[in-house]
Amino acid sequence: METIVAFLILIGFLIWFHELGHFLMAKLFGVKVEVFSIGFGPALISKKFGDTTYQLASIPLGGYVKLYGEEENLDDPQAFSSKPPWQKIVIALGGPLFNIILTVFLLALVFSIGVEVPKYMKEPPVVGYVEENSWAQKAGIKPGDKIVQIGNVKVQRWEDIRRAFIESALGSKGKLIVVVERSGKTLTLSANPPKLETGQESLGINPPIPPVIGNVFEELPAIGPSPAHQVGLKPGDRILKVNGTPVNSWYEAVQLIRKSQGEPIKLTIEREGKIIEKEIIPAIHPKTKHPVLGIAPKIETVKEAHPFGESIKLALERTWELVVLTFKVLGGLITGGISFKTLGGPIAIAQFAGQAAQSGLVPYLSSMAFISLQLGIFNLLPLPVLDGGLILLFLIEMVRRKPLPDKFKEYWQRIGFALIISLMVFVVINDILRLIGR
């Protein structure tokens, strides 16, 4: 229920703000707005103020502003059809523009409130552990390496790593170059770019997190009571050995636990200066099939809060980074560098919103900012029905210096509806397959 409520609040607010952009731009140019609707289908609640009917409709996955003279040519100064193409373009731009403005505002708010981030994210990217059979191992990266450059992107902190890999991998036409510092020497390593399809290939580089337990879960979803809680593991316990093998990092412990394949494990731990032996039988995760104990590492966090003026600057920078990254991902989808299986629909968005809401206000606002930006960019694509498709038509009219034939517009709309419905069906199927683990 919490996930559904979080999703409805998030998507409802984003749609309202998007349509508000169209509404205000229409009013700016004296266009009469007949309907302002959040959602599609039959109206659940409606009220008319002035010339406009405001309504909440039964299907909350969208919304619209119905403009007077939008579907027919009328010789009326209040009609949308009577306005010059440049004004129509500004009205169509209003929705996506407001989504982008909202993104900046929400991110500025997040930066002002302050974000709890792992301390290591702000530190130089010195590799603590390299996973077996991972992309990093194939590239020749080793524990102790300090990553200084990925492709053409300079890396200064751990928080730069993921973005640098995505940007560089999408733009790479051959081997992906990684520059590291090892024992005082600068080395240039290379390998085929990592596959960016979700879950297909792990980068395999991890920060140096000590093998100290930060949390012991009582229950595990789809599993039940956690093995760690049942045998009495506690936060603060330091794992010294797994089945007699010494470990120096959290990820070494994880890999040894996975190798157990569900067989009983002997853990040697240090608790308040005492050495304790624990035998534990892992549970098998139903989706990943990996042995799990129900523990999480102890990770130090730092809170970063900024004055609002500085937060605006940071928000603008982050928004621009996300815009560039989004278009790179779109390019990857077109060229085949990224699988269409990574696309998410309403179910994925609902899960994303629900998880963010459970994590607190700041993650929820961050997720809202991210989805708002995606909504704005998606609507700018030059596809029929979308705002970008309308803008394309109006640009053609500016060049022709006369309206396009009604028959052409009708077919344009039909193609648009077919494309959008097909895309919606595809992403929903993707969501369902992801839910059932396929």
C-alpha positions in Angstrom: 0.0 0.0 0.0 2.9 2.4 0.9 4.4 1.8 -2.6 1.1 2.5 -4.3 0.5 5.7 -2.4 4.1 6.9 -2.9 3.8 6.2 -6.7 0.4 8.0 -7.0 1.7 11.1 -5.1 4.9 11.2 -7.2 3.3 10.6 -10.6 0.3 12.8 -9.9 2.5 15.8 -8.8 4.8 15.4 -11.8 2.0 15.3 -14.2 0.2 18.2 -12.6 3.4 20.3 -12.8 4.0 19.3 -16.4 0.5 20.3 -17.4 0.8 23.5 -15.4 3.6 24.5 -17.8 1.3 24.1 -20.8 -1.5 25.8 -19.0 0.5 28.9 -18.0 2.1 29.3 -21.4 -1.4 29.0 -23.0 -2.7 31.7 -20.7 0.3 33.9 -21.4 -0.7 34.0 -25.1 -4.4 34.4 -24.5 -5.4 30.9 -25.4 -8.6 29.6 -23.7 -8.0 26.3 -21.8 -11.1 24.1 -21.8 -9.9 21.2 -19.6 -7.0 20.7 -17.2 -6.9 17.0 -16.4 -4.7 14.9 -14.2 -5.2 11.4 -15.6 -7.1 10.0 -18.5 -10.5 8.5 -18.9 -13.7 9.3 -17.0 -13.5 12.1 -14.5 -13.6 11.2 -10.8 -13.8 14.8 -9.6 -14.3 17.9 -11.7 -15.0 21.5 -11.1 -15.3 24.4 -13.5 -13.7 27.8 -12.8 -14.1 30.4 -15.4 -13.6 28.9 -18.9 -11.7 25.9 -17.6 -12.9 22.5 -16.2 -10.3 21.1 -13.7 -10.6 17.3 -13.2 -9.0 14.3 -11.7 -9.5 11.3 -14.0 -9.7 7.6 -13.3 -6.4 6.5 -15.0 -3.5 8.3 -13.2 -0.8 7.4 -15.8 -0.8 10.8 -17.6 -2.7 14.0 -18.0 -3.6 16.7 -20.5 -4.6 20.3 -21.1 -7.3 20.7 -23.7 -7.0 24.0 -25.6 -9.8 25.7 -27.4 -9.2 25.4 -31.1 -6.6 22.8 -30.8 -8.3 20.2 -33.0 -9.9 22.5 -35.5 -9.0 25.7 -37.3 -11.0 28.6 -35.7 -10.7 32.3 -36.5 -10.9 33.4 -32.9 -8.1 35.2 -31.0 -8.6 32.9 -28.0 -8.2 29.8 -30.2 -4.9 27.8 -30.2 -5.2 27.4 -34.0 -5.2 31.2 -34.5 -1.8 31.6 -32.9 1.5 31.9 -34.8 3.7 28.7 -34.9 6.3 30.2 -32.5 3.7 30.7 -29.8 2.4 27.2 -30.3 6.0 25.9 -29.9 6.4 27.8 -26.6 3.1 26.4 -25.3 4.2 22.9 -26.3 7.6 23.5 -24.6 5.9 24.6 -21.4 5.4 21.1 -20.0 8.9 19.7 -20.5 10.4 23.0 -19.4 8.5 23.0 -16.1 9.7 19.4 -15.5 13.3 20.5 -15.9 12.7 23.5 -13.7 11.1 21.2 -11.1 14.2 18.9 -11.3 16.5 21.8 -10.5 14.4 23.0 -7.6 14.0 19.5 -6.1 17.8 18.8 -6.4 18.5 22.2 -4.8 16.2 21.3 -2.0 18.0 17.9 -1.6 21.4 19.6 -1.5 20.1 22.1 1.1 18.6 19.5 3.4 21.7 17.5 3.1 22.4 14.0 1.8 23.8 11.1 3.9 26.4 9.4 1.7 29.0 6.7 2.4 32.2 8.3 3.5 34.2 6.4 0.9 32.2 8.0 -1.9 34.1 11.2 -1.2 37.5 9.6 -1.0 40.0 8.8 -3.8 38.9 5.6 -5.7 41.4 3.1 -4.4 40.3 -0.4 -5.2 39.7 -2.6 -2.1 38.6 -5.8 -3.8 38.1 -7.1 -7.4 35.4 -9.6 -8.0 36.2 -12.8 -9.8 35.2 -13.1 -13.5 34.2 -9.4 -13.4 34.9 -6.8 -16.0 37.6 -5.2 -13.7 39.4 -8.5 -13.4 39.4 -9.0 -17.2 40.8 -5.4 -17.6 43.6 -6.2 -15.2 42.6 -4.0 -12.3 44.0 -5.1 -8.9 43.3 -4.4 -5.2 45.3 -1.2 -4.3 45.0 0.4 -7.7 43.9 4.0 -7.7 41.7 4.7 -10.7 42.5 8.2 -12.2 40.8 8.0 -15.6 38.1 6.0 -17.4 38.0 6.7 -21.1 38.2 10.5 -21.4 36.7 11.1 -18.0 38.9 12.1 -15.1 38.1 10.4 -11.8 38.7 12.0 -8.4 36.3 10.2 -6.0 34.4 7.0 -5.8 31.2 8.8 -6.6 32.6 9.6 -10.1 33.1 5.9 -11.0 29.7 4.7 -12.2 29.0 7.9 -14.2 32.4 7.7 -15.8 32.0 4.1 -16.8 28.6 4.7 -18.3 29.6 7.8 -20.2 32.8 6.2 -21.5 31.4 2.8 -22.3 28.5 4.4 -24.3 31.0 6.5 -26.3 33.6 3.7 -26.8 34.0 2.2 -30.3 36.8 -0.2 -29.3 38.6 -1.0 -26.2 37.8 1.0 -23.1 40.9 2.6 -21.5 41.3 2.8 -17.8 44.3 4.6 -16.3 45.4 3.5 -12.8 48.2 4.3 -10.3 49.9 1.2 -9.0 52.9 1.2 -6.6 53.8 4.7 -7.7 53.5 3.9 -11.5 50.9 5.0 -13.9 49.5 2.1 -16.0 47.1 2.1 -18.9 44.7 -0.9 -19.0 42.1 -1.8 -21.5 39.2 -4.2 -22.2 36.0 -4.4 -24.2 33.5 -2.0 -22.7 31.3 -3.5 -19.9 27.8 -4.7 -21.0 25.4 -2.2 -19.5 22.3 -4.3 -19.6 21.0 -4.6 -16.0 22.6 -7.4 -14.2 24.5 -8.8 -17.2 28.0 -7.8 -16.1 29.4 -6.5 -12.9 32.1 -3.8 -13.0 33.6 -5.8 -10.1 35.5 -2.9 -8.4 34.7 -2.3 -4.8 36.0 0.2 -2.2 38.1 -1.0 0.8 35.2 -1.7 3.2 36.3 -3.5 6.4 34.6 -6.8 7.2 32.6 -5.4 10.2 28.9 -6.1 10.5 26.8 -3.0 10.6 23.3 -4.5 10.7 21.8 -8.0 11.4 18.3 -8.5 9.8 15.8 -10.4 11.8 13.7 -11.3 8.7 14.6 -11.6 5.0 12.0 -11.0 2.2 10.8 -14.2 0.6 13.1 -16.2 3.0 12.0 -15.7 6.6 14.2 -15.5 9.7 17.7 -14.6 8.8 20.5 -17.2 9.6 22.7 -14.5 11.1 20.0 -13.4 13.6 19.3 -17.1 14.6 22.9 -17.8 15.5 23.4 -14.5 17.4 25.6 -12.4 15.2 25.6 -8.8 16.3 26.4 -5.3 14.8 30.0 -4.5 15.5 31.2 -8.1 15.0 34.4 -8.2 12.8 34.7 -11.2 10.5 38.2 -12.5 10.7 37.9 -15.8 8.8 35.4 -17.7 6.7 35.9 -21.5 6.9 39.4 -20.8 8.1 40.4 -18.4 5.3 41.4 -14.9 6.6 39.5 -12.0 5.2 40.6 -8.3 5.0 37.5 -6.8 3.3 33.8 -7.2 3.3 33.7 -8.3 -0.3 36.3 -11.1 0.4 33.9 -12.4 3.0 30.9 -12.2 0.6 32.8 -14.1 -2.1 33.8 -16.9 0.4 30.2 -17.1 1.7 28.9 -17.5 -1.9 31.4 -20.2 -2.6 29.8 -22.3 0.2 26.8 -23.0 -2.1 24.6 -23.2 1.0 26.7 -25.6 3.0 27.4 -24.8 6.7 29.9 -22.0 7.2 32.3 -21.5 10.1 32.8 -17.9 10.9 35.6 -16.6 13.1 34.6 -13.2 14.5 36.0 -10.7 16.9 33.6 -9.2 19.4 34.8 -6.7 22.1 38.3 -8.1 22.0 37.2 -11.8 22.2 37.5 -14.4 19.4 34.3 -16.3 18.8 33.5 -19.2 16.5 30.0 -19.4 14.9 28.6 -22.1 12.6 25.9 -20.9 10.3 23.8 -22.4 7.6 23.1 -19.8 4.8 19.7 -19.3 3.3 19.5 -19.4 -0.5 18.0 -16.3 -2.1 15.1 -17.4 -4.4 16.1 -15.0 -7.2 19.9 -14.8 -7.3 20.4 -18.4 -5.9 23.2 -17.0 -3.8 23.7 -18.0 -0.2 22.8 -15.2 2.2 23.2 -14.7 5.9 21.2 -11.6 6.6 24.0 -9.1 7.4 25.1 -5.8 6.0 28.4 -4.0 6.4 29.2 -1.1 8.7 29.6 1.9 6.4 30.5 5.3 7.8 28.4 8.1 6.3 28.8 11.8 6.1 26.1 14.4 5.7 26.6 17.1 3.1 24.4 20.2 3.3 24.9 23.4 1.4 23.5 27.0 1.4 20.6 27.3 -1.0 22.5 29.6 -3.4 25.3 27.0 -3.7 22.6 24.2 -3.9 21.1 25.9 -7.0 24.5 25.8 -8.6 25.1 22.2 -7.7 21.5 21.3 -8.9 22.1 22.9 -12.2 25.4 21.0 -12.6 23.7 17.7 -11.6 20.8 18.3 -13.9 23.1 18.9 -16.9 25.0 15.8 -16.1 21.8 13.8 -16.0 20.6 15.3 -19.3 23.9 14.4 -21.0 23.8 10.9 -19.5 20.1 10.4 -20.6 20.9 11.3 -24.2 23.9 9.0 -24.1 21.6 6.2 -22.9 19.1 7.0 -25.6 21.9 6.8 -28.1 23.0 3.5 -26.7 19.4 2.2 -27.1 19.4 3.3 -30.7 22.9 1.8 -31.5 22.3 -1.3 -29.6 24.9 -0.5 -26.9 22.2 -0.8 -24.3 19.4 -3.4 -24.3 15.8 -2.3 -24.4 15.3 -4.8 -21.6 16.6 -2.1 -19.3 13.6 0.1 -19.9 11.1 0.3 -17.0 7.4 1.1 -16.9 4.8 2.0 -14.3 5.5 -1.0 -12.2 9.3 -0.2 -12.1 8.5 3.4 -11.3 6.1 2.4 -8.5 8.8 0.1 -7.0 11.4 2.9 -7.3 9.1 5.4 -5.6 8.1 3.0 -2.9 11.7 2.1 -2.0 12.6 5.8 -2.0 9.7 6.7 0.2 10.7 4.0 2.7 14.3 5.4 2.8 13.2 8.9 3.8 12.3 12.3 2.4 15.6 13.0 0.7 15.7 9.8 -1.4 12.0 10.4 -2.3 12.7 13.9 -3.4 15.8 12.7 -5.4 13.7 10.0 -7.1 11.0 12.6 -7.9 13.7 14.9 -9.5 15.1 12.1 -11.6 11.7 10.9 -12.9 10.7 14.6 -13.5 13.7 15.1 -15.7 13.1 11.8 -17.6 9.5 12.8 -18.2 10.6 16.2 -19.5 13.2 14.7 -21.9 10.9 11.9 -23.0 8.2 14.5 -24.0 10.7 16.4 -26.1 11.3 13.4 -28.4 10.0 14.2 -31.9 7.4 11.5 -31.8 3.7 11.9 -32.6 1.5 12.7 -29.6 4.4 13.8 -27.5 5.2 17.5 -27.1 8.3 17.0 -29.2 6.2 15.7 -32.1 3.9 18.8 -31.9 7.0 21.1 -31.9 8.2 19.3 -35.0 4.9 19.9 -36.7 4.9 23.6 -35.8 8.5 24.0 -37.0 7.4 22.5 -40.4 4.5 24.9 -40.5 7.0 27.8 -39.9 9.0 26.7 -42.9 5.9 26.1 -45.1 4.3 29.3 -43.8 1.0 27.6 -43.8 -0.8 24.9 -41.7 -0.3 21.3 -42.5 -3.2 19.4 -44.0 -5.7 18.0 -41.5 -5.4 14.6 -43.0 -1.7 14.5 -42.4 -2.2 15.6 -38.7 -4.8 12.8 -38.3 -2.4 10.1 -39.5 0.4 11.6 -37.5 -1.8 11.3 -34.4 -2.7 7.7 -35.2 0.9 6.7 -35.6 1.7 8.4 -32.3 -1.0 6.6 -30.4 0.2 3.2 -31.9 3.8 3.9 -30.9 3.0 5.0 -27.4 0.6 2.1 -26.7 3.2 -0.4 -28.1 5.9 1.2 -25.9 3.7 1.0 -22.9 2.9 -2.7 -23.5 6.6 -3.4 -24.0 7.7 -1.7 -20.8 4.9 -3.3 -18.7 6.0 -6.8 -20.0 9.6 -5.8 -19.1 8.4 -4.9 -15.6 6.5 -8.2 -15.2 9.5 -10.3 -16.4 11.7 -8.4 -14.1 9.4 -9.1 -11.2 9.3 -12.9 -11.8 13.1 -12.9 -12.2 13.4 -13.6 -15.9 
